[in-house]
Amino acid sequence: MTAPRPLVIDTDPGIDDALAILLALASPEVDLRLVTTVHGNVELAQTTENALRVLHLASRSDVPVAAGARESLVHLQPERAGHVHGAAGLGGVELPASPAVPDPRHAVVVLAELLTSSPVPVTVAAVGPLTNIALLLRMFPDAASRIGRLVVMGGSAGRGGNVTAAAEFNVWADPEAAQAVLTSTLPTVLVGLDVTLPTVLGEAGIARFAAAGPIGAGAAAILKQYLAHARATYGTPGVVVHDALAVTEAIRPGTLGTVRRDVVVDTGLGAGRGQTLVDRRTVSAAPTAVDVAERVDSAAAVEFLVSRLATLDRRPV
């Protein structure tokens, strides 16, 4: 039997971030070794607390959590996303407090140590603003070079933005960090709005894992506010599972159809700030090229998520 691949999730929980963490915990293909938190949907202290509580919901408070960047690299993030995720980030649901506490060290230090000490390549799923990953590249380049695969939820190749006309939220929250990461030589997969927006988790799927037990019910409760937001914003009959789709690709490489493209980020201060400019004229052979997700079997991805979340309540504690 193949040993599970070590996985780190860098995240800003966030409703869909919570689903992504739970999906990783439900997947035997990976071993979630660390959760690092970053500013984004809500303030850093709250994203960190939310990560601890989501892990505790799944009886996995043994997974270490480390808090990272409080703010973006250059310009302050103009606003958080409480109107989407609730003021505390989990849709107004107050999960039980965790007995665990965060690692006292900065997340970038903890991540660098894990990467350096791991005997096998580590997959990193970055599903929040890319500030921590950019800091890792700058502060610990040798450790960063040991990332086996970086799967990023962010950006958009051809569907515009979701926080401005041009920009997707995670990239918009720290464009300078995204530019540093997406033009590095890290082996990167970019999972953007082109494939996440068509991937909609409907009420029937939510009901399936809600009925599985208290973990599934907790996950379903978190989704209620997100469901209302999705209907109003996207006109969809369910929730768009942005981060969970990126973690699905981290768990099962090749889930998404990708093409190597050159990607740069607009770091100006105008209307295009945070836009991911993806050169789709040709396939790139440049060492800095990114594997851009352009194709998805949305029904299969949603079924994977639902069926895995439904198993959490059947796993031994």
Secondary structure, DSSP 8 states (H G I E B T S, - for coil): ----EEEEEEE---HHHHHHHHHHHT-TTEEEEEEEE-SSSS-HHHHHHHHHHHHHHTT-TTS-EEE--SS-SSS--S---HHHH-TTSSTT------S---BSS-HHHHHHHHHHH-SS-EEEEE-S-SHHHHHHHHH-HHHHTTEEEEEEE---SSS--SSSSS--HHHHH-HHHHHHHHTSSS-EEEE-HHHHTT-EEEHHHHHHHHTT-HHHHHHHHHHHHHHHHHHHHH--SEEE-HHHHHHHHHHSTTSSEEEEEEEEE--SSSTTTT-EEEETTS----TT-EEEEEE--HHHHHHHHHHHHTTGGGS--
